[in-house]
Amino acid sequence: MRLELADYPVKNIRLDRSFEYRAGTLTIDQPALEEIILRDGRIAEASLAVVCSGDKVRITGIRDIVEPRVKVSGNGQVFPGILGPVEAVGAGRTHRLSGMAVIATAAYEGTVRAGLGVQRSALLDAWGAGAAASKFGGLSHLVLIMKLHDGLSELDAHTAIQTAEFQVARRLAETTIGIEAANLEVFDLSQRDADLPNVVLVQGCLTDNHHVHSGVSYYGLPIRESLSTVVHPNELLDCAMAVNATRGIGYFPITWDWQNHPLMLALYRDHGRRLNFSGMILQRIRYETFHGKEVIAQNAAQLAATLGAQGAVVTWLGSGNAFVDVMLTVRACEQRGIATVLVTYEYGGKDGVDSPLLFYVPEADAVVSTGSRDRWLELPEAQRLVGPYDRVQILSYPGAPVAPADGKLTFDARDMVIGGVDNWGKESWICNAY
């Protein structure tokens, strides 16, 4: 499977009445995009705003972020199973608008009041400490500001938000068709060097089988009570992975993260040089019983061994007891002779002296930290708000205190800032030992 990914960097975004990409400037037909969004009767109101890096703007009500992409050759289309039929993707040529993202914001209250299925939204500052704390702070953004009709179920709300943002993202990327790319990268795993070690990426996906959307979907199908699945990394580049669009949380990767998975890309770019990248294993984690956790760990490790892996990079998304499944997977891989590295964010408390991880096994002797989730964050006053909310809930439980969204905000963790937790090592953090 060979995929060409053509890059079209965006330096400026301009709202107008036509679509055009020229020399780094993306011109957007605002009325046309708003009309596309409002075709969905579940969306009551829609508007657009442009936010650039450095603007003293705070974006509220964030549900998801996506990078514009479009397929120009090969089978299927981007966002398969969501915007079009389920058809295998990952081959041919795909265009991307880099340096920018579409941010989906929405006013929605939800019907679930507790547990993993409760709706949540996040915020993002385009300047200052908030921008520095998020991988998205340095991008230019087209912000979709939507208000959903009252009484929608979680599934209806998710579908409306996700369909709108993906349609907009694809339409923007279509402006590049027929234009020479600034850069072209080829992704092809067909050639292997027998002298190099085979390495797999095991991606744990926290899911919840108690609600209509489990959190992560593959070709539009939520991952639920499934055993581990092998996917081709090219499928991620063609947007086969997506997330629940009613839950923007700092420690949950969003659609943009799946499109630009840094561990997957790093392994790919080392393919044929330092290693043979043998593929990616999606692993459903957060089984409710220890028996289930043991089974899924052994299943993922056995699949890695079947692929001929001598090495594995294990990572995850989520929080809580799902980490037990992850550590047991590390142990199961090591017991099969597969040298395994764990990549994870850590806790550590506000002062960094608490236990950084929730569960340990002796076999986890190679661990890479992507930074702490438990760090205070002070955000200054914003000059302007963009998004559906002018007040924000500081904590996530129903009835928690709220504060003016444009005022000074103090968070005791990064959960409220989209992209505030670096799950997969996208940022270039450094560590000092004292």
N, C-alpha and C positions, 0 to 999 in steps of 0.2 A: 504494500500500500504506500503510494507516494503522494505527498501533498505539498503543493507550493503555496506558501503564505506570503502574500504581497502586502507591503507596508506603505501606508499613506499617512505621514505625520500631520497632525492638526496643531497649528499654532494659534489660530484665531477662529472664533465662531461668531457668525453674524446672522441675526434674525432678519428676514426680508420676505419677499414673495416669490422666490425661486430657489431651486436646488442647484448647487454647484460646488465642486471642489477644485481649487486652483491654487497652486504654489503655497500650500499649507493653510489656506483660508477656506473654511467650510461655510457656505451660505445656505441657509435653511428657510424653506417656505413655511413660515409659522402657521398661517391659516390652514394650509393643507395638512400639516401634522396634527393640529388640534382637531381637525375634522376626522382624521383617522382614529384618534383616541375616542372621540365621542360617538363613533359608530356602535360602540358597545353600550347597550342600554343600561348596564349596571353602573356606569360612570356618569355622575350627575354634572360635574364641572371639570374642565381641563384648561390648563394654560401652560406656557413655557417660559423659562428664564435661562439666561446664560450667566454662569459664575466662573470667573477665571482665577487662577492661582494668584494670591496676593490681595484679592478683594477682601475687605473686612466684612465678609458675609457669612452668616451661619445658616446652613441648610437643615431644615427639620423634617420629621416624618419620613425618613428614608426607609424604604422597604427592600430595595435591591439596586445593584449597579451593574451595567452591562457595557461591553465594548462593541461598537458597531462592526459587523462583519456581514459579508455576502459571498456566496459561492458563484463563481463565474464559469466553472467547468467541473465535470465530475458528477457522480450520482447524487441525488438528493439536494437538500437545501439546508442552510444554517437553521439551528433550533428545530431539528427534526422531531416529529411527534408532537410539536407544540404549534408551530406555524404551518406545518405541512404534514404529509404522510410520513409514516415510519419507514425510512429508507436508509440503508447503510451509508454513512458519510466517512470522510477521512481521506479521500483521494481526489485528485484534480487540482483545482486552483481556487483559493479563497482570498478575498481582500479584507483588510482590517484598517480602521481609522485609529491609529495609535495616538497617545498623548491626550486623549479625551475620553469621556465616558458619558453614558446616559444614566442619569440618576432618577429612579422612580420613587416619587414621594406620594403619599396618599393619606387622607383623613379617613380613618376606619376604626370603629370601636370593637368589633368582633363579638362573637357569642360565647366563646370559651373563656372562662374566668380564672382558670388555674391550670398548672401543669405546662408541659412543653408546647402545647398547642395554642397557648394564649398569644394574641397578636402583640407584636412589639415593633417599635420603630427606633431608629438611631438618628444621630445628627453628625454634621461635619462642618468644621471651620475651614475656610479657604486661606486663612492666614494665621500666623502666630503659633502658639503652642499646640493648638488643636490640629492644625495642618501638619505640623511636624510629627504628631503622634500617629498619623494615619498614612498609609500608602497612597491614599487618594488625594492628599492635600496638595500635591504638586500638579494635578491634572486640570485641564479645562473641562467644564461640565455643561451639558444641556440638561436642565432639570425639568422633569415632567411633574406638574403639580395637579394632583387629581383629588376629587372628592367623590367617594362612593355613596350610593344610595343606602339609606338606613336599612338594617335588618338582613343584610346579605350574610350568607353562611361563609365560613372560612374558605371553603373550596371555591365558591363563586368570587369572593374577593381576590383570592390568589390568582384565579384564572384571568380576571379582568385586568389586574395590575400587570401580570406577566405578559399577557398578549399585547397590551398597549406598549410596554417598553421594548419588547422584541420586534414588533412591527416598526416602531420608530427607528430602532437601531439598524435594522436591515435596510430601511428606506434611505437612511443617511449614507450607509456604505455603498449603496447603488450609485452614488455620485462619482465613484471612482472608476466605474466601468468604462473601458476604452482609453484610460489615462495610464501613462507609464508610471510604475511604482518607484518610490525612493529606494526601496530595498526589497529583495526577494530571498526568502529562506526556504530551503527544501527539507522536508521531514520524511525520511525513508529508513526503515529498519531492516530492509531485505538483505543487506550485506553484513556479514559477521566475520570477526577475526577469531579463529580457533584458539589463539594464544592469549586472548583477553578473557577476564572473568565475566560470567553472565550475572546481571543484576536486575532485580525487579523492584518496583515501587508498590508497596502495600498501603492502600489508602483506606483507613478506617472512616466510616460514615455513621455518625450518630443519627439514629432514626427513632421514630416513635410510631408504634403500630396501633395506637389508640385513637388516632385522628385521621381524617381523610387524606391529608398530605403528610408524609413522613419526614419531610425536611429536605431531602435530596432526590432528584429524579434522573433517570437515564432514558433518553429518547421520550421524555415526558411521562414515564412510568415511575411512580414513587418507589424507592427501594424500601422493602419491608422485611418480612420474615424469609429472607433469602440467604443461601449460603454464598460464599465468595464467588465473584465473577471476574473473568479476565476481559479487559477492554483494551482496544488499541489506543495508544496515546493520541493518535491523529483525530480520534473521535472528539476529544476534548477541544481541539483547535477548531473544529466545526460545530462546536456548541451543543454537543449531545448531552452535557450535564447542566442541570439548572437547579434552582433552589426554591423553597417556599417563599413566595413574594409577599407574605403578610408579616414576616418576622426578620427585621433588620437588627442584628445584634453584633457587637464588636468582636466577639470571639467565634462567630459563625462565618466561614467563608461564603461569599456570595457568587453570583454567576460570573462576574468579572474575574474572580479568583480561579474558577475552574477553567476559563478560557486562557488564562495566563499562569497556569500552575507552575510555580518556580522550580519545584523539585523535579517535576516531569520534564520541564525545559532544560534544566541543568543536566539531567541524565541523558536526554536526547543529544545535547550538544557535545557530550563526552563519548557518545556512541562511536565505536570504531577507532577511538583514540586511547581511552583509558579503560573502557569496558564495553561489553555488549549489553545494550538496554533490551531486556527480554520482555518488556510489557508492564502493564499496570493491573493490579488486582484491587477491585472494589470489595470492601469488606463491611458488611452491616454489623455495627457494634451497638452496645447497650442492651444486651440480653438481660432479661429480668432475673434469671437464675444463674448460679455459678456453673451449673451443668451446661447451660447454653453458651456461656462465655468460653468454657473449655472446648466445646465443640467447634465454635466459630474460629478459635485460635488454631486448633489442629487442622481445620479445613483450609484456612488461608495458607498455613505453612506447607501442607501437603500439595496444594496447588502450585506454590512457589517451587517446591522440589520437582514437581512434574514438568515445570517449564525449564528445568535444568539450572536453576539459580544457584550460584555459589555465594552471592551476596544479596542483601535486601535492605532497602530503606523503608522503614515503617513510620507512618505519620497518621494523623487523625484530625477530626473536627468534632467540636462539642465540648462537653463539660461533665463533671460528676463521675458516676460509677462506670461510664463507658471506657474510662481509662484502664480499668481492670482488664477488659477484653484486649486492649492494646498491649499491655505488658505481657499478658499470657501469650499473645502472638509472637512477641519478641522471644520469649522462652521456647515456644514450639519451633520457631525457625532455628534458633541456636542448637536445639537438641537434634536437629536434622543435619547439622554441620553447615548451615547457612550463616555466614558472618552477617550480623544484623546491626544496623544503626537506627536508633530511635530519634526522630525529630519532633519536638514538642515545645509549646509554650509552657511556662511554669507559673506557679502561684507565689509563695514566699512571704505573703503578708505585706503590709505597708512599708515595713522597714527592711524587708528582704531576709528576715531571720527565721521565718516559719518554714515548715517542710515545703519544698518546691513542687513535689509531685504527690499524688494521692495514694499511689500503690507502687510497690517495688518488687522486682524479682532479681536474684543474683546474676542471672544471665544478661541483664541490661547493663553491660559494662562499656557501652559506647553510645552516649546520649548527647545530642546537640540541642541546646536551648535557643529558642527564637525570641526570648525576652519574657518579661513578667506581665501578667494580666493585672496584678494587684499593686498598681502604682497610682498615687494621687495625681490628679490632673486639674490644673487651674486654668479656666478659660476666661479671657477678658470680655468686656462688653462688645457686642457687635454693632456695627453701624447700620446694618440692614439684615432683615430676615427674608429667606426664600423658603417656601414650603407651606404646608397646610396648617402648621401649629405655631401659635405665638406664646404658648406655654409648654414646658416640658416636664415630664415626670422623672424625678431624680432616681427613683428606684423602680423596679419592674413589677411589683405586685399591685393588684387593684386597690385603689384608695390611697396609694402612696402620695407623699407631698409633691406639689408642683411648684415651679418657679418660672418667672418671665424668661422666655427663650432668648431674648436679646441681652440679658443681664450677665453679670459675672456668675460663673457656674463652677462648683467644686465637685469633682467625682472622686470616689475612693477606689475606683477601678476603671478599666478602659471599656467596659461593656456598652456604654451609651454612644461611643464614638465608632462610626462605621470604619472598618479597617484598623481599629485601634489595637487589636491583638494580631500579631504576626504569626499565624498558625504554621505556615509552610516555608518561612525563611525568605520572604520577598525583600525585606529591608536589609541594609548593610550595617547591622548593629555590631558593636565591639564590646568586649567584656574585660573589665579590669578586676584582678584578684587582689584582695587586701589581706 
